[in-house]
Amino acid sequence: MKKRIVAALVAVVMIVGCVCAFAACQPSELIGFDVDLAKAVAQELGVEVEFQLISWDAKETELESKSIDLIWNGLTITDERKEAMEISTPYLNNKQVAVIKKSNADKYTTAESMKDAAVTFENGSAGADVAKAQGFKNQVGASSQMMALTDVLSGSSDVVILDSVLANFYCNADSKFSELMIVPNLVFVEETYGIAARKGDVGTIDKINTALSALQANGKLAEIAKTYGLESELCDVTYTSKWNDLTAEQKSGWEELQKKGKIVIGYTVYAPIAYTA
């Protein structure tokens, strides 16, 4: 009898252990301003949304190959990108700033003082463009903004050029990056974020702009921004749909997405845009 009881207890422990191990292996929930906004836009448009992790340096390739339908991840709007892709109306303001260790506060105060510093940035990012334009002598690209920020924290780099949206989120006393600070009174570039679709996919961007405008009008956009402390960075996204004036070819991309029933969005991990809870 005792052997049966022991065997039963062992079986229960094994089952509970397996369940707990399985639960621990489940992926964390993806959250963030762009994540929540994309879900709200998809709901407004009557489709599902799927998020696919990509390398930021390969984002254009992912889009062209149709591995993803949109780049929606704090994408800086530039003239070059508007030539290569269809870009939405601007929806969020951002700046390119420098982050350093607090212990270097007196050493790195201007762009000139950083000329010989080890400067890092995310490959393919606006920060990379800034570093190139500034002509910093010792440039080292990183796979993500978070990796670049970590490089400065570890001391392998001196300065990281990155988005103010991310810098403001992490450079505070409650963060694991509390040793870091934004260099005061130094803004390299003021910019805006947009959502990118393949060149010629005018209809999809028209639908997204229309949905963004509706979410602004009903207060949902401001509600999402407030969750992540970004209310002051919102752009005016008022927009009137041009759908009825588009050609059949311009509408075809969106019509394909409707048939598929979902939009696949390429993203990289950085808070408060897209990260795991």
Secondary structure as GFF3:
##gff-version 3
##sequence-region A 1 277
A	DSSP	alpha_helix	2	25	.	.	.	ID=ss1
A	DSSP	beta_strand	30	31	.	.	.	ID=ss2
A	DSSP	alpha_helix	33	45	.	.	.	ID=ss3
A	DSSP	beta_strand	48	53	.	.	.	ID=ss4
A	DSSP	three_ten_helix	56	58	.	.	.	ID=ss5
A	DSSP	alpha_helix	59	64	.	.	.	ID=ss6
A	DSSP	beta_strand	70	76	.	.	.	ID=ss7
A	DSSP	alpha_helix	79	84	.	.	.	ID=ss8
A	DSSP	beta_strand	85	87	.	.	.	ID=ss9
A	DSSP	beta_strand	92	101	.	.	.	ID=ss10
A	DSSP	three_ten_helix	102	104	.	.	.	ID=ss11
A	DSSP	three_ten_helix	112	114	.	.	.	ID=ss12
A	DSSP	beta_strand	118	122	.	.	.	ID=ss13
A	DSSP	alpha_helix	126	134	.	.	.	ID=ss14
A	DSSP	beta_strand	138	142	.	.	.	ID=ss15
A	DSSP	alpha_helix	145	154	.	.	.	ID=ss16
A	DSSP	beta_strand	159	163	.	.	.	ID=ss17
A	DSSP	alpha_helix	164	170	.	.	.	ID=ss18
A	DSSP	beta_strand	180	198	.	.	.	ID=ss19
A	DSSP	alpha_helix	202	217	.	.	.	ID=ss20
A	DSSP	alpha_helix	220	227	.	.	.	ID=ss21
A	DSSP	three_ten_helix	231	233	.	.	.	ID=ss22
A	DSSP	three_ten_helix	243	245	.	.	.	ID=ss23
A	DSSP	alpha_helix	248	260	.	.	.	ID=ss24
A	DSSP	beta_strand	262	267	.	.	.	ID=ss25
A	DSSP	beta_strand	275	276	.	.	.	ID=ss26
###
